[in-house]
Amino acid sequence: MKMVKSLILGSAAALVAMGGAQAADLPLKAKAVEYVKVCSLYGAGFYYIPGTDTCIKLGGYVRADVSFNASSAYDAPAWSGASGQGNRLKNDYIFRSRQDINIDTRTATEYGVVRTYADFVLNWTTGTGQIAGTDTVGGLGVYFAFIQFAGFTIGKAVSQFDTPWSGYPGNNTAWLLGGYDNATGINQVSYTAQFGNGVSAAISLEDQSAYTQAGVFNVTNFASAAAGTANYVQGIYGTNSVAGVQIPDIVGQLRVDQAWGLFQLSAAAHQVRASYYGNAGTVFDERNGHPSDKWGYAVQGALSIRNLPTGPGDSINITATYANGATRYVLGGVTGSLQNGATNNAIYGSSGIPGAYQSIAFAGISDGVFSGANSITGTGISLTSAWGIRGAFNHNWSPTWSTSLFGAYTKVDYSGTATDLICAGGLAARITPVGATTCNPDFAIAQIGTVTRWTPAKGLTFSGEVLYTHIDQGYSGAFNVPVAVGTKPAAVYEAKDQGTWTGGLRAQRSF
């Protein structure tokens, strides 16, 4: 009996064990798969981030450029450094390859849409072969990184002063002057009010240290060093004495954007601050005090006309800008502030004066000029004025072929006081006139160009561009330059207007 009972219990235990093993082998219930869903709230290309109510869109482009007779990529005019000096040290072509990636996210809330946007670029440019750089010339760049919420924009975004086409009314080149250009964004806190029917207004505080400082020339002791001569010939009229920033630029905008086109008025207030006066042997000396701060300003009117009778999609984009003490709003760019005079320029050419080695046109920009050894003898800041006009006509020959004709005119005027300071502190003391001469730092730059584009497939465009730039400078006569300037020898040079051609080819795939 005991044997039978043991057998029965042993068999039951075996069956339980087998049942447990078989239960363990059964498949578990799979979790529901979260498929990526299309988000149609904000247009094509948006998808819901799985598990959230946030929509995301990825985009960007790959671009390859080659520029000819240029000083940098995107057919920048050959007017500085070895390019402006026009000898065998100049590169006849410059390649640039770029990868751009942008990320756009949007979330609906009870306060409206919360948006974030970021745009990053990787560049590889002739002569700047780094990847881990911090600029947008040869390495990693951050174009935009901002948050938008309830009408506010916080972060690096296009300036509220700028137009929707920025410095590109129809061109590829990043060097069309005559107006503001902030295509890569500027740090700001702004508020935009929408009134309906395409009417809006905005006010903004924007970081002037990024792109809108043209420097403040201190001509004190400028004539005391040979380096002053080299700088003077390149349009660097003194030691740059810009102080640290105190107040952001205050920017306002009023815009009407409708089916017929766009009209916009913009204004900016720009604080101009110098550091310190100098004394014998010292350029900056805080014991000597400094000139009083001044406020510069800039105003801009913009007009875009669409639906022209010349063809579907044709347009005209034009801006007119004036500035006093805020020169970079007219000579805009994305190369950073000119605190060190980095883009004051000189172009050399042939001379028609007997005995002169070559000719030269030189031009420099600033927000203001001052001089003085101390607070008693020092002058105040004399603000620099500038105005410009820039525009383009864009025509579509067919759905795949288009051409733009674009141009600009820019004028920079130094006040009488500033001219006297520059000429007495630089030209008269360091550069010897040869015969009758004129010292006048005023100048004008005229530009005209055209680009033709072919788009054989959606998002794929090939283009070719040519640009002519002419500098009409205020100096005249011949001057003996006693020191070498860059790679140019010490010699007699004729002050003469100059012109230069640049060109570019581009292939771009946008996605």
C-alpha positions in Angstrom: 0.0 0.0 0.0 2.8 2.4 0.9 4.5 1.5 -2.4 1.4 2.4 -4.4 0.9 5.7 -2.6 4.5 6.6 -3.2 4.2 5.9 -6.9 1.0 8.0 -7.2 2.5 11.0 -5.4 5.7 10.7 -7.5 3.7 10.6 -10.7 1.7 13.7 -9.7 4.9 15.6 -8.8 6.3 14.8 -12.2 3.2 16.0 -14.0 3.3 19.3 -12.0 6.9 19.8 -12.9 6.2 19.1 -16.6 3.2 21.4 -16.6 5.4 24.2 -15.0 8.0 23.7 -17.7 5.5 23.9 -20.5 3.9 27.0 -19.0 7.3 28.7 -18.9 7.8 27.9 -22.6 4.6 29.6 -23.6 5.2 33.0 -25.4 4.4 36.1 -23.3 1.9 38.7 -24.6 3.9 41.2 -26.8 3.8 45.0 -26.1 1.9 47.1 -28.5 4.2 48.6 -31.2 4.3 52.4 -31.3 4.4 53.3 -34.9 5.7 56.8 -36.0 2.6 58.8 -36.9 2.4 61.7 -39.3 1.7 65.1 -37.7 -0.4 67.2 -40.1 -0.8 70.2 -37.7 2.3 72.1 -38.9 2.7 71.2 -42.6 4.5 68.5 -44.5 7.5 66.6 -43.0 6.4 66.6 -39.3 6.0 63.4 -37.3 5.0 62.7 -33.7 7.8 61.7 -31.5 6.7 58.2 -30.2 5.0 58.4 -26.8 4.6 62.2 -26.9 2.4 64.9 -28.3 5.4 66.7 -29.7 5.9 66.9 -33.5 9.4 66.9 -35.1 10.8 67.7 -38.5 14.3 67.0 -39.7 15.8 68.9 -42.7 19.0 70.3 -44.1 21.2 70.3 -47.2 24.6 69.3 -48.6 26.3 72.0 -50.5 29.6 72.1 -52.5 31.0 75.4 -53.7 34.0 76.6 -55.6 34.8 80.4 -55.8 37.2 82.0 -58.2 39.4 85.1 -57.7 37.8 85.4 -54.2 39.1 86.3 -50.7 37.0 83.6 -49.1 34.2 81.2 -49.9 30.9 82.2 -51.7 32.8 84.5 -54.1 33.8 87.1 -51.5 35.4 90.1 -53.4 39.2 89.8 -53.5 39.8 92.9 -51.5 41.8 91.9 -48.4 45.0 90.1 -47.5 46.9 88.2 -50.2 43.7 88.2 -52.4 43.6 92.0 -52.4 47.4 92.3 -53.0 47.0 90.3 -56.2 50.3 88.4 -56.3 51.4 84.8 -56.5 50.5 84.2 -52.9 46.8 84.5 -53.7 44.6 81.4 -54.2 42.8 81.5 -57.6 40.1 79.2 -56.3 38.6 78.3 -53.0 36.5 75.1 -52.3 34.0 74.7 -49.6 31.8 71.7 -48.7 29.0 72.0 -46.2 26.6 69.7 -44.4 23.6 71.5 -42.7 21.2 69.8 -40.4 18.1 71.5 -38.8 15.7 70.2 -36.2 12.2 71.7 -35.7 9.9 70.6 -32.8 6.4 71.9 -32.0 4.0 71.2 -29.2 0.5 72.5 -28.8 -0.3 73.9 -25.3 -3.0 76.0 -23.8 -0.7 79.1 -24.3 -0.2 78.3 -28.0 2.5 76.4 -29.8 5.9 75.8 -28.1 8.5 75.7 -30.8 12.3 74.9 -30.7 14.5 75.2 -33.7 18.2 74.5 -34.2 20.4 74.6 -37.3 24.0 73.2 -37.3 26.6 73.2 -40.1 29.9 71.3 -40.7 32.3 73.0 -43.2 35.4 72.1 -44.9 37.0 75.0 -46.7 40.2 75.5 -48.6 42.9 76.5 -46.1 40.8 75.8 -43.0 40.9 72.0 -42.7 39.6 71.5 -39.2 36.3 69.9 -38.2 36.2 70.6 -34.5 36.5 74.4 -34.9 34.1 76.9 -33.4 33.4 79.1 -36.4 31.4 78.7 -39.6 34.4 79.0 -41.9 36.3 75.8 -41.4 34.5 73.8 -38.7 31.3 73.3 -36.7 28.9 76.2 -36.6 25.6 76.9 -34.9 23.3 79.0 -37.1 20.2 79.0 -35.0 19.1 77.7 -31.6 16.0 79.3 -30.2 12.7 78.7 -28.3 9.4 80.4 -29.3 6.5 80.6 -26.9 3.5 82.9 -26.7 5.0 85.4 -29.1 8.4 85.4 -27.5 11.6 84.3 -29.3 14.6 83.5 -27.0 18.0 82.4 -28.3 19.9 82.7 -31.5 17.5 83.6 -34.3 17.4 86.0 -37.3 17.4 89.6 -36.2 14.1 91.4 -36.1 15.8 94.2 -38.1 16.4 91.8 -41.0 14.1 90.9 -43.9 12.9 87.3 -44.7 15.6 87.1 -47.5 18.3 88.7 -45.3 21.4 89.5 -47.4 20.2 87.3 -50.3 17.5 89.1 -52.4 18.5 86.9 -55.3 22.2 86.1 -54.9 24.4 83.1 -53.8 27.2 85.3 -52.6 27.3 86.1 -48.9 29.1 89.4 -49.7 26.4 91.6 -51.3 26.7 94.8 -49.2 24.3 97.7 -49.0 22.2 96.4 -46.1 21.9 94.2 -43.1 22.7 90.5 -43.2 22.1 88.2 -40.3 21.3 85.0 -42.0 23.1 82.9 -39.3 21.1 84.4 -36.4 21.9 86.6 -33.4 21.2 86.1 -29.7 18.1 87.9 -28.7 14.9 88.2 -26.6 12.1 89.4 -28.7 8.3 89.6 -28.8 6.2 89.5 -32.0 2.6 90.5 -32.1 0.3 89.2 -34.9 -2.6 91.6 -35.8 -4.1 89.4 -38.6 -4.1 89.8 -42.4 -0.3 89.5 -42.5 0.3 92.5 -40.3 2.8 92.1 -37.4 5.1 94.1 -35.2 8.2 93.1 -33.1 10.5 94.5 -30.5 13.8 92.9 -29.5 16.9 93.2 -27.4 19.8 91.8 -29.4 23.5 91.0 -28.6 25.5 93.7 -30.4 28.8 92.0 -29.6 28.1 89.2 -32.1 27.7 91.0 -35.4 26.8 94.7 -35.1 30.0 96.3 -33.7 32.2 98.1 -36.3 34.8 99.2 -33.8 35.8 102.6 -32.5 39.1 104.0 -33.8 41.4 105.7 -31.2 44.0 107.7 -33.3 46.0 108.6 -30.1 49.7 107.6 -30.8 48.6 106.0 -34.0 51.4 107.7 -35.9 54.1 106.7 -33.5 54.8 103.2 -34.9 55.6 101.6 -38.2 52.8 99.2 -37.7 50.5 102.3 -37.8 51.5 102.8 -41.4 50.7 99.3 -42.5 47.3 99.5 -40.8 46.6 102.8 -42.2 47.1 101.6 -45.8 44.6 98.8 -45.1 42.0 101.2 -43.8 42.6 100.6 -40.1 42.6 104.2 -38.9 44.0 103.8 -35.4 43.9 101.4 -32.5 40.5 99.9 -32.0 39.2 101.0 -28.6 35.8 99.4 -28.3 34.7 98.9 -24.7 32.7 96.0 -23.3 29.0 95.8 -24.1 26.6 97.4 -21.7 23.2 97.5 -23.4 22.0 95.2 -26.2 20.8 96.8 -29.4 17.1 97.8 -29.2 15.4 96.7 -32.4 11.8 97.3 -33.6 10.0 96.1 -36.7 6.7 96.6 -38.5 5.8 94.2 -41.3 2.9 93.7 -43.8 3.2 90.3 -45.6 0.4 89.5 -48.0 -0.1 87.7 -51.4 1.1 90.8 -53.4 4.3 91.0 -51.5 5.9 92.4 -48.4 6.6 95.8 -46.9 8.7 96.3 -43.8 10.1 99.1 -41.6 12.9 98.4 -39.1 14.9 100.5 -36.7 17.7 99.9 -34.2 19.3 101.8 -31.4 23.0 101.0 -30.9 25.2 102.0 -28.0 28.7 103.1 -29.0 31.3 102.8 -26.2 35.0 103.5 -26.2 37.5 102.1 -23.8 40.1 104.6 -22.6 42.3 107.5 -23.8 46.0 106.8 -24.3 49.2 108.5 -23.3 52.8 108.5 -24.4 53.8 104.9 -24.8 50.4 103.5 -23.7 47.5 103.1 -26.0 44.9 102.3 -23.2 45.2 103.8 -19.8 42.2 103.8 -17.5 43.7 106.6 -15.4 43.1 109.0 -18.3 39.4 108.5 -18.5 37.4 107.9 -21.7 35.0 109.7 -24.1 31.3 109.7 -23.2 29.1 106.9 -24.6 27.0 107.8 -27.6 23.9 106.2 -29.2 23.9 105.3 -32.9 21.0 104.2 -34.9 19.9 102.5 -38.1 16.6 102.5 -40.1 15.6 100.3 -43.0 12.8 100.1 -45.4 12.1 96.8 -47.4 9.8 96.0 -50.2 9.1 92.7 -52.0 6.8 92.5 -55.0 5.5 89.1 -56.1 3.3 87.8 -58.9 4.9 90.0 -61.5 3.6 90.1 -65.1 7.0 88.8 -66.3 6.2 85.2 -65.2 4.9 83.0 -62.4 7.0 83.1 -59.3 9.0 86.2 -60.4 9.8 88.7 -57.7 11.6 91.9 -56.9 13.3 92.3 -53.4 14.8 95.6 -52.4 16.0 97.3 -49.2 17.3 100.8 -48.3 19.2 101.4 -45.1 20.7 104.4 -43.3 22.9 104.3 -40.2 24.7 106.8 -38.0 27.1 105.2 -35.5 25.8 101.7 -36.4 27.7 101.0 -39.6 27.3 97.3 -39.6 23.6 97.6 -40.2 24.6 98.9 -43.7 27.7 96.8 -44.3 26.2 93.7 -42.8 27.7 90.2 -42.7 28.0 87.0 -40.8 31.7 87.2 -40.2 31.4 88.6 -36.6 31.9 92.1 -35.2 34.7 94.2 -36.6 36.2 95.0 -33.2 39.7 94.5 -34.6 39.2 96.1 -38.0 39.5 92.6 -39.6 37.4 93.4 -42.7 38.8 96.9 -43.5 40.1 96.3 -47.0 42.6 97.3 -49.6 42.8 96.4 -53.4 45.9 96.9 -55.4 46.2 97.4 -59.2 48.3 99.1 -61.8 49.3 102.7 -61.6 49.2 105.5 -64.2 51.5 107.9 -62.3 55.2 107.8 -63.3 57.4 106.5 -60.5 54.5 104.8 -58.7 55.0 101.0 -58.2 51.2 100.2 -58.2 47.9 101.7 -57.3 45.7 101.1 -54.2 42.2 101.7 -53.1 41.7 101.3 -49.3 38.6 101.6 -47.2 37.8 101.1 -43.5 34.7 101.2 -41.5 33.9 102.1 -37.9 31.1 103.2 -35.6 33.1 106.2 -34.6 36.5 107.9 -34.2 38.1 109.8 -31.3 41.5 111.0 -30.1 43.3 112.5 -27.1 45.9 111.8 -24.4 43.6 112.3 -21.4 40.2 113.5 -20.3 41.3 117.2 -20.7 42.7 117.1 -24.2 40.7 114.1 -25.5 37.9 114.4 -28.0 34.4 112.8 -27.9 33.4 110.1 -30.3 32.6 111.3 -33.8 30.1 108.9 -35.3 30.4 107.4 -38.8 27.4 107.6 -41.2 26.6 105.1 -43.9 23.7 104.3 -46.3 23.0 101.6 -48.8 20.5 100.1 -51.2 20.4 96.5 -52.3 18.0 94.4 -54.4 17.4 91.8 -57.0 15.0 90.8 -59.8 14.3 87.1 -59.9 12.9 85.5 -63.1 11.8 81.9 -63.8 12.4 80.9 -67.4 10.8 77.5 -66.8 10.0 75.2 -63.8 13.7 74.1 -63.8 15.6 77.2 -64.9 15.8 80.6 -63.2 18.0 83.7 -63.3 18.5 86.5 -60.8 20.0 89.9 -61.5 21.2 91.7 -58.3 23.2 94.7 -57.2 24.0 97.0 -54.3 25.4 100.5 -53.6 27.0 101.5 -50.3 28.4 104.8 -49.1 30.4 105.5 -45.9 30.9 109.1 -44.7 33.3 110.2 -42.0 32.4 113.5 -40.3 34.7 116.5 -40.8 36.1 116.0 -37.3 36.8 112.4 -37.8 38.4 113.1 -41.2 40.7 115.6 -39.6 41.7 113.2 -36.8 42.4 110.4 -39.3 44.4 112.5 -41.8 46.4 114.3 -39.2 47.1 111.2 -37.1 47.9 108.9 -39.9 48.5 110.1 -43.4 50.4 113.3 -42.7 52.6 111.7 -40.0 53.4 108.3 -41.5 52.8 108.4 -45.2 54.6 111.1 -47.3 52.6 112.7 -50.0 54.2 112.8 -53.5 52.9 115.8 -55.3 49.2 116.9 -54.9 47.2 114.6 -52.7 43.8 114.3 -51.1 43.2 112.6 -47.7 39.6 111.5 -47.4 38.5 108.3 -45.7 35.0 108.3 -47.3 34.3 105.6 -49.9 31.6 103.9 -51.9 31.2 100.4 -53.1 29.1 99.4 -56.1 28.2 95.8 -56.9 26.3 94.1 -59.7 26.0 90.4 -60.4 23.9 87.6 -61.8 23.2 83.9 -61.0 21.5 81.2 -63.1 20.1 78.1 -61.5 19.1 74.7 -62.9 16.9 72.4 -60.8 16.7 69.0 -62.6 15.1 67.3 -59.6 13.2 68.4 -56.5 15.7 69.7 -54.0 18.7 69.4 -56.3 20.1 72.7 -57.7 23.2 73.6 -59.8 24.1 77.3 -60.1 26.7 79.6 -61.5 27.3 83.2 -60.4 29.4 86.2 -61.3 29.9 89.4 -59.3 31.6 92.7 -60.0 32.7 94.9 -57.1 34.0 98.5 -57.6 35.5 100.6 -54.8 35.2 104.4 -55.3 37.6 105.8 -52.6 38.1 109.4 -51.5 41.9 109.5 -51.6 43.8 110.8 -54.6 47.4 111.4 -55.6 50.5 109.4 -54.8 51.9 108.4 -51.4 55.3 107.0 -50.3 54.6 104.0 -48.0 57.8 103.5 -46.0 57.1 100.0 -44.7 56.0 96.7 -46.2 52.3 96.1 -46.0 51.6 92.4 -45.9 53.4 91.0 -48.9 53.6 94.4 -50.7 56.9 96.2 -50.6 57.6 99.7 -49.3 57.2 101.9 -52.3 55.3 104.8 -53.8 51.6 103.9 -54.5 48.9 105.8 -56.4 45.5 106.2 -54.6 43.1 105.0 -57.3 39.6 103.4 -57.6 39.6 99.7 -58.1 37.3 96.9 -59.4 37.4 93.2 -59.1 35.5 90.2 -60.6 34.6 87.1 -58.6 32.6 84.0 -59.5 31.2 80.9 -58.1 29.8 77.5 -58.9 27.5 75.6 -56.6 25.8 72.2 -56.3 23.2 71.8 -53.5 20.9 69.0 -52.4 18.2 70.1 -49.9 16.0 67.7 -47.9 
